[in-house]
Amino acid sequence: MKKSVSIDAEVAAAAESAAAEDGVSFSAWLSEAAHRRLLVRDGLRGVAEWEERAGALSPDELAAGEILLDRLLSGGSHQTARSA
């Protein structure tokens, strides 16, 4: 599907540079960025729905989630606290 969009000039320039650095087209880079944004949005909705049923996450649960997220985003070890 082909769409026409308007993007702030500074954002477009930064996205074009990032796309070139990543070796992909501007359109492919924007599509991937939108896809990631949608995944984050869905994840946040899922957490909110879970919290409605189970209650808010504790500070310890939030900290553990941050550690896991950092590992996943850095491509680091998939080792969990249980297996450490």
N, C-alpha and C positions, 0 to 999 in steps of 0.2 A: 504494500500500500504506500502510496506517495502522498505526503502532506507538506504544506508550506507553513513555516512558522517564523515568527519574529523573535529575535534574540538581542539582548543588550549588546552593544558593540564590544565592550570590554570582555564580557562573558564569551562571545563568539570568538574573539581573538585568542583568549586563553584556551578555549576548547579546540580550536584549530591547531594551536601549538601542541597541546596534549595529544591530539590525534596523530600528529606527525611523529611525535616522540614514541608513541605506542605502535606506530607502523600500520595504522588503520585509517580508513576514510573518515572525514568529518561526520558523515551520516552514521556510520557504524559506531563511532565514539559516542555520539549523542544518543543513539538507540540503546547502547549498553548503559549509559548514565541514567537514562529514563528507567530501564529495566531494574537497575540497582535501587533506584529511588522507590519504585513500586514494591520491591521485596522488603525494604525497610518499613515502608508504610504498612504492608500486610503484617509484618512481624510486630510492629507496635500495636496494631489492632488486636492481634492474637494475645499479646501480653495483657492488654486492657481487658479483654474478654475473660482471660484466665483470672486476673485479679478481681473481677466482679464476682466470680464464683468462689475463689479460694482466699481472697483477702490480699492486701498489698504485700509485696516482697519485703522481707526483712533486710536490714543493712548487710548482714552476712550473705544473704542470697544475692543481693545486688552486687556485692564485691566479688563473689564467685563468678557471677555472670560476666562482669567486666574482665576478669582474668581470662575466662574462656574466650570471650570475644577478641581480646588482644592476641591470644594464641592463634585463633582462626584467621584473623586478618593478617598476621605476620607470617602465616604459613608454618608456624612453629609446631612443636610436638603436640600430638593429640592426647598426650598423657593426662589423665584426670587426677584429682587429689586422691581418689581411692587407690589408684594404682601407683602413686608416687612413693 
